[in-house]
Amino acid sequence: MDAVTYPTLEHVAMEARPYPAHLLEGCESGLVLFAAAFLGHNDAIHFAEAGITTTCIDADPARLEEMADLYPGQWRFVADDAWDFARRHRGDQWDAVSCDTWTGDLMHRSLASLDLWCSLAREVVTVTITDDVETPNIPEPWTASLYPRSERVNWLVLERQP
């Protein structure tokens, strides 16, 4: 599937997919992993609309450059493997973390990495999950719910409990 190109952030917003944006209220920092395929129309656009300063990670530097031209100037765009970045930054935390992988093997690997993704988040983590996949083990002290995104794809929403 070819990546989509949008001329402005408003065009990205017009293509935005459902996201549990209400959970971003009060968040100040965000981390979007696997950010660049659709220039963030699944998740990053919601971080932008919530006014969250965000770091976007993707292995595709050209697409990240396109994102950098669209998103707020204080955002960071880092060309890196998401797992390598996360392991190097374990202990660093962002208020909200989103992991929007392609479905298939990469999604399964991401779901098996919930401990890693949660180690990076203070409040909320969202991860791509399809209807045909059982909810994986949820790390403590997190709770899980599903938020519909498209016909067979959801967000697995993890919220940290006090």
PyMOL commands that set and color helices and strands:
alter all, ss='L'
color gray80, all
select helices_A, chain A and resi 9-14+21-24+44-49+61-70+82-88+105-111+114-119
alter helices_A, ss='H'
color red, helices_A
select strands_A, chain A and resi 29-33+53-58+76-79+94-99+121-130+142-148+153-160
alter strands_A, ss='S'
color yellow, strands_A
deselect
rebuild
show_as cartoon
